[in-house]
């Protein structure tokens, strides 16, 4: 009997370890959105860390956002879109910070915190809220639509900084191995 309990316990631990290593495959829009948010966050932050400090002020031409301004814009947008769906702006956070500190560490931390804030707001939503209408940019849209726009916006600007990086001879960290 003792041997059966030991084998059963070992099997349970093994199942827990396997399930912890597997991606969360539960269906549902919020869960799918959070997977997108995790992906764009991971790539944005890894690229921001790969860019040398002196390049954070680089821009392809006058009148276009620099690396640092794009990352700061992304952070501000994460707060703004979260606000549309009921997320309160954390104390001391100004979402309009594109021209704030140009320091890489400040910008990267601001971006990280904005993704964490967006994730908390979405995780606190209910699935039934997704159809609730809210006002965004003067139009009534569903909270689901706000999340679509948020994801699209983040991926759009990730693409922008990928192009900037490539123009500067910087390979995005997640694609380095594929190019070798």
N, C-alpha and C positions, 0 to 999 in steps of 0.2 A: 504494500500500500504506500509506504514511504517513497519507494522508487517511482511509482505512478505519479505521486504529487510533485516530485522533483522534475520529472519529465514534463508534466503539465505546466508547471511554473516556468520552466525553461522555454517551452513553446510559446507561452503567453508573452514573456519578455522579448522573445525573438519577433513575434508579431508586432509588438509595440515598437520595436526598433525599426522594423521594415516599414510600418505605416508612418513613422516619423520621418523616414527618409523619402517617402513617396510624396509627390505633389498632392495638394488637396483637390480632388476631382469632383467635389460636390457641385451640382448644377446651380444656377441662379445668377442673375445679372450682377448683383453686388459682389459676389465671390469672383466672377469673371473680371469685373472691373478692377478689383483689388489685385488680381494677378497682373493685369496690364500696368497698374500703378507701380507694383513692385519691380516689374521689368524696366520701365522707363526710369524709375528712381535709381536702380542699380547701375544702369548704363550711364545716366547723367552724372552721377557721383563719381563713377570710376573714370569717366572721361575728364571731368573737372579736376580730379586728382592727377591725371596724366599730363595735364597742360602745365608747362612751366609758369611760375609766378609772373615772369616778365611778359608773357604772352596774354595775360588776362585783359590787358588794355588794347590788344590787337583788334583791328576791325578791317574788313576787306576794302572799305572806302569811307570817306567822310559821310556822315548822315546815317550810317548803318550801325547797329548795336555791336559793341565789342563782345568778346567771349564773356567777360564778367557781367556785362549788362544783359546778355541773353540769359545767363544762369539766374541773375537777380530778377529778371522779368518772369522767368518760370516760377520762381519762389513766390513772387507777388501774386501771380495768377492762381497758384494752388490755394492761397488764402482767399482770394476773391471768389473763385468758384465754390469753395467750401462755404463761404458766407451766403451764397445764393440758396444753399440747401440747409441753412440753419446753423452752420458752424460759426461760433463766436470767435472773433479775432482775439488771439491771446494778448494779454496785457503787454504793452511795450512794443508790439509788432506793428510796423508800418509796411503795408503791402506795396507802397509806391517807392521802392528803394533802388531803382535801377542806377541812380547816380550816387548812391551811398558809398560806403567804403569800397574801394577797388581792390582790397586785399583778398587774395585767394582764399585764405583760411576763413575769413568772415563770410565771403560769398558762399563757399562750400557748406559751411555750417548753417547758414540761412536757408539754403536749398534743402539740406537734410531735414531741418526742422519743419519746413513747409510740407514736405512729403509725409512726415509723421503726423502733422496736424490733419492733413487731408484724409489720411488713413483712419484716424480716430473718428472723424466726422462720419465717414462712410460706414464704418463698423457700428456706429451708434444709430444708424438709420434702420428702419424696418422695411422689409420688402414691400409692404403695403404703401410706403411713402413714395415709391418710385413713380407712381401715377399721379401723385399730388402735383398740382400746378403751382409754380412760383414765377416771379417776375425776374427775367434776366435780360439786360440790355433793352428794356422797354417792351419786351414781348412775354407773353405767358407761355411757359414751356413746362414739361414734366421734369421732375427731379432726375429721372432717367436721362433726359436730354442734356441736363447740366453735366452729368457724368460723362456722356458721350463727348461733349464739347471739351471738358477738362482733359480727357484722355487724348483726344485729337490734338489739342493745343500742346500738351507736353511732348507728344511724339513729333509734332511739327518742329518744335524748337530743338529737340534732340537732333533731328536731321540737320538743322541749321548748324549746330555746333560740330556735328560730324564733318560737314562740308568745310567749316572753318579749320578744323583740325587737319584734315587731309591737305588743305591749301598750305598748311604750315609744316607738312611732313610728319604729322603726329598720327599714328595708327591707333584707332580705338582699341583699348585693352582687350575687349572680348573678341576682336577679330584678328589679333596678332598671330595666334596659332594657326588659323585658317590660311593666312597669307605666307607662312613660312614654307 
